[in-house]
Amino acid sequence: MKKNLQVTLIFLTLAITACFPKPTPQPATNTEAPIKKTLAAMTEENKTLPSPTPSPSSVPSENSQALAQLKGKLVIDNRNYLLLLGMGPGSDPNLNYQFTENYQFPHERIKQDFRLLDAKGKEIQFEEMDPLELNLLKEEPLGSGIFDPRVFRFSLGDANGPITLEAVNLIKSVNLENPSGEKIDLKFDKDFPSSKQQWDIKQTVGTIPNGPFTIKYYNHIGFNKTKQCHENIKTYFRGTFYLEAPGFEAIQFDQVVPAERKSEFPGCGGGSSDHRCDEFGNCLTSDVDLLLTDNNQYELQISGYRQIIHGPWQVKFDLP
């Protein structure tokens, strides 16, 4: 009797087990950070983010075009947010607004020129990343025609959205396609430019509104030893003007010459290069192509400049 009961229980257990499916094994939980995605994949996932919204109370009315050019997108990368920024083309090809320090990475004044704030106004600490490493120029996540992109990275845990970008300083970039206005007259000794390298000038120029600057001196680079690009090697030479120019990142010059002499300039580009320098406070350098004159009198005009303008401008980004 006992044996029959045991057999009956075994069959009953098998029947009950057959009525329930065998549990499917679950994969082990992965506690590691997810594999870093490409920028294209990140921006695709966040493609529904709204455009940045300006804060009207913080926008200087005379520079509202600066915000119209600003493009931005907030995406997630592993345990961080990435704020992608760039300046798009403006409506006027000769006037546009840009970020400061477009000539280098990393940027020395990035924490002075930009701030990130959370919804309560608390400042968020961020790290600047190299946009070239993220292929920002190639993948164009902010659209085509973006100039000088920036990437700010900050922790997911530091964000209490929406996030506000505050641009403290921007650049007003002006290209004078047809320079007009005040000419800068410079008079040198008869042995200019070859008898020495540095020529003192110390002349203040007020051509740019609200931005006088001083031409401190000129450094002679030299004449070409062989003909290049159809220039006249006996009359064409290069040099660098040293400027004391507070409030500017660049000032470019052109020499005023008669139309019949313009063929003596190089015919294959080149142009000016402008850099900050450490010789004195607010120092800028501007390389200039010059043609020798008979009376050592030289006329210059400003062909373009990058002037620092002050905000702040505020733009809000919702968290993805």
FIPAGU-665244 format. One record per residue (C-alpha): residue number from 1; residue in three letters; x, z, y. Coordinates in Angstrom, 1 decimal, always signed. Each point is the difference from the previous one (the first is absolute). Example, Ala and Ser with C-alpha at 12.3 -4.5 7.8 and 13.67 -1.06 7.14 Angstrom:
REM FIPAGU-665244
n:res:x:z:y
1:ala:+12.3:+7.8:-4.5
2:ser:+1.4:-0.7:+3.4
***
This chain:
REM FIPAGU-665244
n:res:x:z:y
1:met:+0.0:+0.0:+0.0
2:lys:+2.8:+0.9:+2.4
3:lys:+1.8:-3.2:-0.8
4:asn:-3.1:-2.1:+0.7
5:leu:-0.4:+1.7:+3.3
6:gln:+3.6:-0.8:+1.0
7:val:-0.5:-3.7:-0.9
8:thr:-3.2:-0.1:+2.1
9:leu:+1.8:+1.5:+3.0
10:ile:+2.8:-2.5:-0.2
11:phe:-2.4:-3.0:-0.1
12:leu:-2.0:+1.6:+2.9
13:thr:+3.2:+0.3:+2.1
14:leu:+1.0:-3.6:-0.6
15:ala:-3.5:-1.2:+1.0
16:ile:+0.1:+1.9:+3.2
17:thr:+3.5:-1.3:+0.9
18:ala:-1.0:-3.6:-0.6
19:cys:-2.8:+0.4:+2.6
20:phe:+2.5:+0.7:+2.8
21:pro:+2.6:-2.6:+1.1
22:lys:+3.7:+0.9:-0.3
23:pro:+1.3:+1.1:+3.5
24:thr:+2.2:-2.7:+1.7
25:pro:+3.6:+1.3:+0.7
26:gln:+0.5:+0.3:+3.9
27:pro:+3.3:-1.0:+1.5
28:ala:+2.3:+2.7:+1.4
29:thr:-0.4:+0.8:+3.6
30:asn:+2.6:-1.6:+2.2
31:thr:+1.2:+2.6:+2.6
32:glu:+2.6:-2.4:+1.5
33:ala:-0.6:-1.8:+3.3
34:pro:-1.5:-3.5:-0.4
35:ile:+2.3:-2.9:+0.0
36:lys:+0.5:-1.3:+3.6
37:lys:-2.2:-3.0:+0.7
38:thr:+1.0:-3.0:+2.0
39:leu:-1.0:-0.1:+3.6
40:ala:-2.4:-2.9:-0.7
41:ala:-1.9:+2.1:-2.6
42:met:-0.2:+3.1:+2.3
43:thr:-1.4:-2.0:+2.9
44:glu:-2.4:-1.8:-2.3
45:glu:-1.5:+3.3:-1.2
46:asn:-0.3:+1.1:+3.7
47:lys:-1.3:-3.3:+1.3
48:thr:-3.3:+1.6:+1.2
49:leu:+1.6:+2.3:+2.5
50:pro:-1.4:-0.5:+3.5
51:ser:+2.1:-1.2:+2.8
52:pro:+1.8:+2.7:+2.1
53:thr:-2.3:+1.5:+2.6
54:pro:+1.5:+0.7:+3.5
55:ser:-0.7:+3.3:+1.8
56:pro:-1.4:-1.2:+3.4
57:ser:+1.0:+3.1:+1.8
58:ser:+3.7:-0.4:-0.9
59:val:+0.3:-3.7:+0.8
60:pro:+1.6:-1.0:+3.3
61:ser:-2.4:-2.7:+1.3
62:glu:+2.8:-2.2:+1.4
63:asn:+1.6:-0.2:-3.4
64:ser:-3.1:-0.3:-2.3
65:gln:+1.5:-3.3:-1.3
66:ala:+2.6:+2.1:-1.9
67:leu:-2.7:+1.4:-2.3
68:ala:-1.5:-3.4:-0.5
69:gln:+3.3:-1.1:-1.6
70:leu:+0.5:+3.1:-2.2
71:lys:-0.8:-0.6:-3.6
72:gly:+0.1:+2.8:-2.7
73:lys:-1.1:+1.0:-3.5
74:leu:+0.1:+3.3:-1.9
75:val:+0.7:-0.3:-3.8
76:ile:+0.9:+2.3:-2.8
77:asp:+3.3:-0.1:-1.9
78:asn:+0.4:+2.6:-2.8
79:arg:-0.2:+3.4:+1.8
80:asn:+0.3:-1.4:+3.5
81:tyr:-1.8:-1.9:+2.6
82:leu:+1.7:-3.0:+1.6
83:leu:-1.1:-1.0:+3.5
84:leu:+0.9:-3.7:+0.5
85:leu:+0.3:-1.0:+3.6
86:gly:+0.8:-3.2:+1.9
87:met:-0.6:-1.8:+3.3
88:gly:-1.9:-3.3:-0.2
89:pro:+0.3:-2.9:+2.4
90:gly:-1.6:+0.4:+3.4
91:ser:-2.2:-2.4:+1.9
92:asp:+2.8:-0.8:+2.5
93:pro:+3.1:-1.5:-1.6
94:asn:+2.1:+1.3:+2.9
95:leu:-1.3:+3.6:+0.0
96:asn:-0.4:+2.2:-3.0
97:tyr:+0.4:+3.6:-1.0
98:gln:+2.4:+1.2:-2.7
99:phe:+1.4:+3.1:-1.6
100:thr:+3.1:+1.6:+1.5
101:glu:+3.5:-0.5:-1.6
102:asn:-0.8:-3.3:-1.7
103:tyr:+3.7:-0.7:-0.5
104:gln:+0.8:+2.6:-2.7
105:phe:-1.0:+2.0:-3.0
106:pro:-0.1:+3.0:-0.3
107:his:-1.3:+0.5:+3.5
108:glu:+1.7:+2.8:+1.9
109:arg:-3.0:+1.0:+2.1
110:ile:-2.8:-0.5:-2.5
111:lys:-1.2:+3.6:+0.1
112:gln:+0.0:-0.1:+3.8
113:asp:-1.9:-3.3:+0.3
114:phe:-2.6:+0.7:-2.8
115:arg:-2.0:+3.0:-1.2
116:leu:-2.5:+0.4:-2.8
117:leu:-2.9:+2.5:+0.3
118:asp:-2.6:+1.2:-2.4
119:ala:-3.7:+0.6:+0.7
120:lys:+0.7:+3.4:+1.5
121:gly:+2.8:-1.3:+2.3
122:lys:+2.8:+1.4:-2.2
123:glu:+3.1:-2.1:+0.0
124:ile:+0.9:-1.6:-3.3
125:gln:+3.6:-0.3:-1.0
126:phe:+0.8:-3.6:-1.1
127:glu:+3.0:-2.0:-1.3
128:glu:+0.7:-3.5:+1.2
129:met:+0.6:-2.5:-2.8
130:asp:+1.8:-3.4:+0.2
131:pro:-2.7:-2.7:+0.2
132:leu:+2.4:-2.5:-1.6
133:glu:+0.1:+2.1:-3.2
134:leu:-3.8:-0.2:-0.2
135:asn:-0.1:-3.8:+0.7
136:leu:-2.2:+0.5:+3.0
137:leu:+1.3:-3.2:+1.7
138:lys:-0.5:-2.0:-3.2
139:glu:-3.3:+1.4:-1.4
140:glu:-1.6:+0.3:+3.5
141:pro:-2.6:+2.8:-0.9
142:leu:-0.9:+0.2:+3.7
143:gly:-0.5:-3.8:+0.4
144:ser:+2.2:-2.8:+1.2
145:gly:+2.1:+0.0:+3.2
146:ile:+0.7:+3.8:-0.1
147:phe:+3.2:+0.9:+1.9
148:asp:+2.3:+2.9:-0.7
149:pro:-2.1:+1.9:-2.6
150:arg:+0.5:+3.7:-0.6
151:val:-0.9:+2.3:-3.0
152:phe:-0.6:+3.7:+0.3
153:arg:-0.2:+2.1:-3.2
154:phe:-1.6:+3.4:-0.2
155:ser:-1.3:+2.3:-2.9
156:leu:-3.6:-0.2:-1.2
157:gly:-0.1:+3.8:+0.3
158:asp:+0.8:-0.1:+3.7
159:ala:-3.0:-2.2:+0.9
160:asn:-3.3:+1.2:+1.3
161:gly:-1.6:-3.2:+1.2
162:pro:-0.6:-2.0:+2.0
163:ile:+3.6:-0.5:+1.0
164:thr:+1.0:-0.7:+3.6
165:leu:+3.0:-2.1:+0.9
166:glu:+1.3:+0.8:+3.4
167:ala:+2.3:-2.5:+1.6
168:val:+1.8:+1.8:+2.8
169:asn:+2.1:-3.0:+1.2
170:leu:-0.4:-3.7:-0.5
171:ile:+1.8:-3.1:+1.3
172:lys:-1.4:-2.5:+2.5
173:ser:+1.9:-3.2:-0.9
174:val:-0.1:-2.7:+2.7
175:asn:+1.4:-3.5:-0.4
176:leu:+0.3:-1.9:+3.3
177:glu:-0.2:-3.5:-1.2
178:asn:+0.4:-1.3:+3.6
179:pro:+2.0:+2.7:+1.7
180:ser:-1.1:+0.4:+3.7
181:gly:+0.5:+2.5:+2.7
182:glu:+3.1:+1.7:+1.2
183:lys:+3.3:-1.5:-0.9
184:ile:+3.0:+2.2:-0.7
185:asp:+2.9:-1.2:+2.0
186:leu:+3.5:+1.0:-1.3
187:lys:+3.3:-0.7:+1.8
188:phe:+3.3:+0.2:-1.8
189:asp:+3.6:-0.5:+1.0
190:lys:+1.6:-3.4:-0.2
191:asp:+1.8:+0.8:-3.3
192:phe:-3.3:+0.8:-1.8
193:pro:-0.5:+0.2:-2.9
194:ser:+3.3:-0.3:-1.9
195:ser:+2.5:+2.1:+1.9
196:lys:-1.4:+3.3:-1.4
197:gln:-2.6:+1.2:-2.5
198:gln:-2.2:+2.4:+2.1
199:trp:-1.5:-0.9:+3.4
200:asp:-1.7:+2.8:+1.9
201:ile:-3.4:-0.9:+1.6
202:lys:-2.1:+3.1:+0.7
203:gln:-3.0:-1.9:+1.2
204:thr:-3.6:+1.4:-0.1
205:val:-2.7:-2.5:-0.9
206:gly:-3.7:+0.6:+0.7
207:thr:-1.5:-3.2:-1.5
208:ile:-2.0:+1.7:-2.7
209:pro:-3.0:+2.0:+1.4
210:asn:+0.5:+3.8:-0.3
211:gly:+3.3:-0.5:-1.7
212:pro:+3.1:-0.3:+2.2
213:phe:+3.3:-0.2:-2.0
214:thr:+3.7:-0.3:+0.9
215:ile:+2.5:-2.6:-1.2
216:lys:+3.1:+2.2:-0.4
217:tyr:+2.6:-2.6:-1.0
218:tyr:+0.7:-3.2:-1.9
219:asn:+2.2:-0.4:-3.1
220:his:+1.5:-3.4:-0.5
221:ile:-0.1:-1.3:-3.6
222:gly:+1.6:-3.4:+0.6
223:phe:-0.2:-3.8:-0.1
224:asn:-0.4:-1.8:-3.3
225:lys:+3.3:-1.4:-1.2
226:thr:-1.6:-3.0:-1.7
227:lys:-3.2:-1.9:+0.9
228:gln:-3.1:+1.3:-1.7
229:cys:-3.6:-1.4:+0.3
230:his:+0.9:-2.4:+2.8
231:glu:+0.9:+2.6:+2.6
232:asn:+2.8:-0.6:+2.5
233:ile:+2.8:+2.3:-1.1
234:lys:+1.7:-0.1:+3.5
235:thr:-3.0:+1.4:+1.8
236:tyr:-2.1:+2.0:-2.6
237:phe:+0.8:+3.6:-0.8
238:arg:-1.6:+3.1:-1.3
239:gly:-0.1:+3.6:+1.3
240:thr:-1.8:+3.3:-0.2
241:phe:-1.7:+1.8:+2.8
242:tyr:-0.2:+3.8:-0.2
243:leu:-3.1:+1.5:+1.5
244:glu:-1.2:+3.4:+0.9
245:ala:-3.7:-0.5:-0.8
246:pro:-2.2:+3.1:-0.5
247:gly:-3.3:-0.9:-1.6
248:phe:+1.2:-3.2:-1.7
249:glu:+1.1:-1.1:-3.4
250:ala:+1.1:-3.5:+1.0
251:ile:+0.5:-2.2:+3.1
252:gln:+0.9:-3.7:-0.4
253:phe:+1.5:-2.3:+2.6
254:asp:+0.4:-3.7:+0.6
255:gln:+2.3:-1.6:+2.5
256:val:-1.7:-2.2:+2.6
257:val:+1.7:-3.4:+0.0
258:pro:-0.9:-3.5:+1.2
259:ala:-1.8:-2.1:-2.6
260:glu:+2.9:-2.4:-0.3
261:arg:+2.3:+2.8:-1.3
262:lys:-2.3:+1.4:-2.7
263:ser:+1.5:-2.4:-2.6
264:glu:+3.3:+2.1:+0.3
265:phe:-1.7:+2.9:-1.8
266:pro:+0.1:+0.0:-3.8
267:gly:-2.5:-2.2:-1.6
268:cys:-0.5:+2.0:-3.3
269:gly:-1.6:+3.2:+1.0
270:gly:+1.8:+3.3:+0.0
271:gly:-1.6:+1.8:+2.9
272:ser:+0.4:+3.5:+1.2
273:ser:+0.3:+3.2:-2.0
274:asp:-0.9:+3.3:+1.5
275:his:+1.1:+3.4:-1.2
276:arg:+0.2:+3.7:+1.0
277:cys:+3.4:+1.3:+0.9
278:asp:+1.7:+3.4:+0.5
279:glu:+2.3:-0.7:+2.9
280:phe:-2.4:+1.9:+2.4
281:gly:-3.6:+1.2:+0.2
282:asn:-2.8:-2.5:-0.6
283:cys:+2.6:-2.6:-0.9
284:leu:-1.1:-3.5:-1.1
285:thr:+2.1:-3.1:-0.6
286:ser:-1.2:-3.6:+0.5
287:asp:+2.0:-3.0:-1.1
288:val:-0.2:-3.0:+2.3
289:asp:+1.0:-3.6:-0.1
290:leu:+1.6:-1.1:+3.3
291:leu:+1.3:-3.2:+1.6
292:leu:+3.1:+0.1:+2.3
293:thr:-0.8:-0.5:+3.7
294:asp:+2.3:-1.4:+2.7
295:asn:-0.7:+2.9:+2.5
296:asn:-0.1:+2.9:-2.6
297:gln:-3.6:+0.6:+1.1
298:tyr:-2.4:+0.6:-2.9
299:glu:-3.8:+0.1:+0.0
300:leu:-1.9:+1.7:-2.8
301:gln:-3.7:+0.4:-0.8
302:ile:-1.6:+2.4:-2.5
303:ser:-1.4:-2.1:-2.9
304:gly:-1.5:+3.0:-2.0
305:tyr:-0.1:+3.7:-0.5
306:arg:-1.2:+2.8:-2.2
307:gln:-1.3:+2.9:+2.1
308:ile:-0.9:+3.4:-1.5
309:ile:-3.6:+1.0:+0.9
310:his:-1.5:+3.5:-0.6
311:gly:-3.3:+0.9:-1.6
312:pro:-1.0:+1.7:-2.1
313:trp:-2.2:-2.5:-1.9
314:gln:-2.0:+1.5:-2.9
315:val:-1.4:-1.9:-3.1
316:lys:-2.0:+1.7:-2.8
317:phe:+0.2:-0.9:-3.7
318:asp:-2.5:+1.2:-2.6
319:leu:+1.5:+1.3:-3.3
320:pro:-0.4:-2.5:-2.9
***
